[in-house]
Amino acid sequence: MRTNLNGRPPQTMAPASPENFRQYLKAKKSVDDRSLNHWVYHKLTEGLAARGESDPLRIIEIGCGLGGMLERLWDRRLASRAAYTAFDRDPDLIAEAGLRLQEFAQHRGLTILESGGAVRLAGDGQNWLITLRTEEFSAFCQQQARKTVWDLVLAHAFLDLVDLAAALPGLFSLLAPDGLYYFTLNFDGLTIIDPPLDPHLDDTIFQLYHQSMDERQDGAGGHSRTGRRLLSALRRSGSHILAAGSSDWVVWPTPSGTYPGEEAYFLHSVLNIIDQTLAGHPELDHDRFQVWLARRREQVDSGELIFLAHQVDVCGLRP
Ligand SMILES: C[S@@+](CC[C@H](N)C(=O)[O-])C[C@H]1O[C@@H](n2cnc3c(N)ncnc32)[C@H](O)[C@@H]1O
């Protein structure tokens, strides 16, 4: 569902602005936390342990947004010592990720110190040197050309935005020969919103929405069935997949008709993306589509709407 939120804000409910996108990334963090596949994460930690923990563990994350994955992996104690480089092509997101890191440290009583363009985060038996950078993925891979190698490469909610065939060699080129990858929340072609309104219209909307992911006009690539395509591409590459499993987004209301955290905002964002993507589509009746959107938004406001999106996590060893 995130394809058209590739750095672009949703259009309705709130003015289209980068602020919407930042708010969306914040709101989706609790949904992602729940969705990540525990088995795949467990196998990743086993894989890291089997190769002997590097000191520090050198981690690179592509398309990090506001740094949600970094926070999560700190909280999960992925490594006691790490050198974590995270980049995104959007400089505003990187700036905000830096601010969030300060708040993160403050909330947890951690020490945070500037250290030559990076920050050192320490406490709770962990010590990480964190570098946040504004970089474009392809340019970064070319410019690196094996100057630096990392032990672990991460791409979270990113690979369904790009051309896999072109992206995988770049990702692998960043890794040490025995390095691992952890690619998470790769969308895989199924969106469900319940309760149904008009089953035929529901199906048409999701089908056209998925189709739009496969026909993006910005040249970046991306696909609505990235999850399964990723598994095949990894196998073809000769990589040893250590684990793969689903990481579906599932959002539902509490008995009192509210959503946890900022998940109502998340749901509105999803509807806004569908609105933005399909507005004016020749195969959709404009009025029926607007009624559908209005009714779906009411369902969020009244705490009735249930949302699912099928996604895949995978971890493994560099080919
Ligand atoms: C769906 S968001 C996910 C952000 C973050 N991983 C998260 O889940 O919160 C995708 C991110 O990838 C970034 N991005 C997209 N294409 C990129 C590229 N070619 N190079 C670097 N970053 C890119 C976008 O700016 C955006 O922040």
PDBQT file of the ligand as one rigid body, heavy atoms in Angstrom, charges set to zero:
ROOT
HETATM    1  C1  LIG A 401       7.668   3.724   2.337  1.00  0.00    +0.000 C 
HETATM    2  S1  LIG A 401       8.955   4.732   2.899  1.00  0.00    +0.000 S 
HETATM    3  C2  LIG A 401       9.629   3.726   4.199  1.00  0.00    +0.000 C 
HETATM    4  C3  LIG A 401      10.484   4.503   5.163  1.00  0.00    +0.000 C 
HETATM    5  C4  LIG A 401      10.992   3.683   6.350  1.00  0.00    +0.000 C 
HETATM    6  N1  LIG A 401      11.791   2.559   5.925  1.00  0.00    +0.000 N 
HETATM    7  C5  LIG A 401       9.809   3.233   7.179  1.00  0.00    +0.000 C 
HETATM    8  O1  LIG A 401       9.297   2.128   6.936  1.00  0.00    +0.000 OA
HETATM    9  O2  LIG A 401       9.368   3.957   8.049  1.00  0.00    +0.000 OA
HETATM   10  C6  LIG A 401      10.161   4.548   1.642  1.00  0.00    +0.000 C 
HETATM   11  C7  LIG A 401      11.370   5.466   1.855  1.00  0.00    +0.000 C 
HETATM   12  O3  LIG A 401      12.319   5.195   0.831  1.00  0.00    +0.000 OA
HETATM   13  C8  LIG A 401      12.883   6.435   0.410  1.00  0.00    +0.000 C 
HETATM   14  N2  LIG A 401      13.374   6.223  -0.943  1.00  0.00    +0.000 N 
HETATM   15  C9  LIG A 401      12.629   5.918  -2.034  1.00  0.00    +0.000 A 
HETATM   16  N3  LIG A 401      13.432   5.761  -3.093  1.00  0.00    +0.000 NA
HETATM   17  C10 LIG A 401      14.706   5.962  -2.662  1.00  0.00    +0.000 A 
HETATM   18  C11 LIG A 401      15.976   5.928  -3.299  1.00  0.00    +0.000 A 
HETATM   19  N4  LIG A 401      16.066   5.651  -4.591  1.00  0.00    +0.000 N 
HETATM   20  N5  LIG A 401      17.071   6.174  -2.556  1.00  0.00    +0.000 NA
HETATM   21  C12 LIG A 401      16.961   6.437  -1.235  1.00  0.00    +0.000 A 
HETATM   22  N6  LIG A 401      15.791   6.490  -0.577  1.00  0.00    +0.000 NA
HETATM   23  C13 LIG A 401      14.671   6.252  -1.281  1.00  0.00    +0.000 A 
HETATM   24  C14 LIG A 401      11.735   7.429   0.521  1.00  0.00    +0.000 C 
HETATM   25  O4  LIG A 401      12.209   8.753   0.649  1.00  0.00    +0.000 OA
HETATM   26  C15 LIG A 401      11.012   6.942   1.766  1.00  0.00    +0.000 C 
HETATM   27  O5  LIG A 401      11.471   7.567   2.931  1.00  0.00    +0.000 OA
ENDROOT
TORSDOF 0
